[in-house]
């Protein structure tokens, strides 16, 4: 493979980039990377749902006073985007609006008047989201949120920077909080990347790359970044131990020097 990996105006030959790090055998690594792919793909589905569902919501010209945060749920009949608010006593979560998936990328929004009481699981997710937002000190810029199921009934809450320009794809400045099943306690907070890189795709690039300093493995939001980026390109990730490649379908492999 005689290619160069490009970032901005710099390019380095792939064989030189690979030579910086050599893969080592790890029997647990494949299972771990498969989990990163699965969560990254789930994040992408959540992100797409939030985008189209909130568009349908705003078409209603809704009364947003008192509303908390959107929450996306994957149901047996399709995705659902919920727009809740707490009651005055703050002991019941009420669903004020919903956007229901009506087709691929299409959502129909509706208002509940009066609002209906949310399930206990939804209330726990909202508490978890509020707790993570209150704990994470992010830069003054738009941020997206996502909620995924974690092991043993726990809740993953992701906070990651949103796009500020259609041609710029932000990477970094993100966190994943593992929250108790009732949404009341953060069990673990994992900083996924440090500073934010606002990256514009080089039209001549065959792939992108960045370095990891916080961990030796790709993160869930690396997969999200690759799946979101247009045009679609793989991403090479250098760590202290290996170089990985996140492919355009979200799968992850260890880069090898051909």
Buried (B, 14 or more C-beta within 10 A) or exposed (E): EEEBBBBEEEBEEBEEBBEEBEBEEBEEBEEEBEEBBBBBBBBBBBBBBBBBBBBBBEEEEBEEEEBBBBBBBBEEEBBBBBBBBBEEEEEBBBBBBBBBBEEEEEBEBEBEEEBEBBEEBBBBBBBBBBBBBEBBEBEEEEBBBBBBBBEEEBBBBBBBBEEEEEEEBBBBBBBBBBBBBBBEEBEEBBBBBEEBBBBEBBEEBBBBBBEBEEBEBBBBBBBBBBBBBEEEBBBBBBBEBBBBBBBBEBBBEBBEEE
